Structures are given as C-alpha cells and as structure tokens.
Amino acid sequence: MATELQFNVEGMSCGKCVAHVREAVEELAGVEKAEVSLEQKSVKVSTNGQVSADQVKAAIQEAGYEVV
C-alpha cells in the first residue's frame, strides 16, 4: 500500500543540502521517491508502505537536519 509522508525540515540552505536530504531518504528500503523543497523547507516522501515515518525522520536527522 503506497503512502505519502510530509516533513518540515530545518537547516537546509542550498542545493547540496537538498541533494543530501534526498539521498539520505531515498537510500531507505521502501522509499520510492523523495521530493525536497528548499523554498518550503519540506520533504515529501512516496513509499511502498514498507517504511515508517519514524525511519524517514531518523534518516533526515542522521543526515544532520532537524525535522520540525
């Protein structure tokens, strides 16, 4: 079952930050796509239902960014 998750992320300031967050999230098993917006300071994640919101949050935080 596909799931859409949305997170607000603090600490992104440039295109490299966006790429870093996207890569960290897309490495998770079960993530199909991650759309990261620097302007909106957000991450929208499409999953196959096999990854939890907590796992995605942890990946973002481990990459050095704050989920708010």
LUMRO-254511 format. One record per residue (C-alpha): residue in three letters; x, y, z. Coordinates in steps of 0.2 Angstrom, whole numbers, plus 5000, padded with zeros to 4 digits. Example, Ala and Ser with C-alpha at 12.3 -4.5 7.8 and 13.67 -1.06 7.14 Angstrom:
<atoms>
   res     px     py     pz
   ALA   5062   4978   5039
   SER   5068   4995   5036
</atoms>
This chain:
<atoms>
   res     px     py     pz
   MET   5000   5000   5000
   ALA   5008   5016   4994
   THR   5010   5030   5007
   GLU   5014   5049   5006
   LEU   5023   5056   5020
   GLN   5027   5075   5023
   PHE   5040   5083   5034
   ASN   5046   5101   5038
   VAL   5065   5101   5039
   GLU   5076   5115   5046
   GLY   5094   5118   5042
   MET   5094   5116   5023
   SER   5102   5131   5015
   CYS   5107   5126   4997
   GLY   5106   5114   4983
   LYS   5119   5102   4991
   CYS   5108   5102   5007
   VAL   5093   5097   4996
   ALA   5103   5083   4987
   HIS   5110   5077   5004
   VAL   5092   5075   5012
   ARG   5085   5067   4996
   GLU   5099   5054   4995
   ALA   5098   5050   5014
   VAL   5079   5047   5012
   GLU   5080   5038   4995
   GLU   5093   5025   5002
   LEU   5079   5018   5014
   ALA   5071   5002   5008
   GLY   5053   5006   5004
   VAL   5055   5024   4998
   GLU   5050   5026   4980
   LYS   5053   5045   4979
   ALA   5058   5060   4989
   GLU   5054   5077   4984
   VAL   5064   5090   4993
   SER   5059   5109   4993
   LEU   5072   5121   4999
   GLU   5059   5136   4997
   GLN   5046   5127   5008
   LYS   5059   5118   5019
   SER   5050   5102   5016
   VAL   5052   5084   5011
   LYS   5038   5074   5003
   VAL   5041   5055   5003
   SER   5032   5042   4992
   THR   5034   5025   5000
   ASN   5028   5007   4996
   GLY   5021   5006   5014
   GLN   5036   4996   5020
   VAL   5045   5011   5029
   SER   5038   5021   5044
   ALA   5038   5039   5046
   ASP   5050   5037   5061
   GLN   5063   5028   5049
   VAL   5062   5043   5037
   LYS   5063   5056   5051
   ALA   5078   5046   5058
   ALA   5087   5047   5041
   ILE   5084   5065   5039
   GLN   5091   5068   5057
   GLU   5106   5057   5054
   ALA   5110   5067   5038
   GLY   5111   5082   5050
   TYR   5095   5091   5048
   GLU   5080   5095   5060
   VAL   5063   5088   5057
   VAL   5050   5100   5065
</atoms>
